[in-house]
């Protein structure tokens, strides 16, 4: 019997970027970092993340919006 390899992924910021979504949806950079680190500790090999503008909480693709949580994730994870 061959062992199956499985990769667990997690989209901690959800598939729809709206602050009106469930209360556990990470909004701030700190919440996003905490959720991503928690997913990794729970066994996720990959996390899929979105960033939000800290002023209005709207989704943004601006590189500088990712930096606050990526720095924390990098510092506190083994990957």
C-alpha positions in Angstrom: 0.0 0.0 0.0 1.4 3.4 -1.0 1.1 6.3 1.4 -0.8 9.3 0.0 0.7 12.7 0.4 -1.7 15.5 1.4 -1.1 19.2 1.5 -3.5 21.2 3.7 -4.2 24.8 2.6 -6.2 27.4 4.4 -7.7 30.7 3.3 -7.9 32.5 6.6 -9.2 35.8 5.2 -12.1 34.0 3.5 -13.1 34.0 -0.1 -15.2 37.2 0.0 -13.6 40.3 1.4 -16.3 42.0 3.4 -16.2 43.1 7.0 -19.9 42.3 7.2 -19.0 38.6 6.9 -18.7 36.3 9.9 -17.3 37.8 13.0 -14.2 35.5 12.9 -13.0 36.9 9.6 -9.6 38.6 10.2 -9.8 42.3 9.5 -6.6 43.9 10.9 -3.0 42.9 10.1 -2.6 41.5 13.6 -5.7 39.3 13.3 -4.6 38.1 9.9 -1.1 37.2 11.2 -2.6 35.4 14.2 -5.0 33.4 12.0 -2.3 32.5 9.5 0.1 31.4 12.3 -2.7 29.4 13.9 -3.5 27.7 10.7 0.1 26.7 10.3 0.2 25.4 13.9 -2.9 23.3 13.1 -1.2 21.7 10.2 -1.7 23.9 7.1 1.2 23.8 4.7 0.0 26.9 2.8 -2.1 29.9 3.7 -3.9 32.1 1.2 -4.2 35.7 2.4 -5.8 39.0 1.4 -4.9 42.4 2.7 -7.2 45.3 3.8 -6.7 49.0 3.8 -6.3 49.8 7.5 -8.3 53.1 7.1 -11.5 51.7 5.6 -11.1 47.9 5.9 -11.7 47.5 2.1 -9.7 44.9 0.2 -6.5 46.1 -1.3 -3.7 44.6 -3.5 -1.3 47.3 -2.5 2.0 45.6 -1.5 2.5 47.8 1.5 -0.8 46.5 3.0 0.7 43.0 3.1 3.9 43.9 4.9 2.6 44.3 8.4 1.2 40.8 8.6 3.8 39.1 6.5 6.7 40.3 8.7 4.9 38.9 11.8 4.2 35.6 10.1 7.8 35.2 8.9 9.2 36.0 12.3 6.9 33.6 14.2 6.8 30.7 11.8 9.3 28.1 10.6 8.7 28.7 6.9 
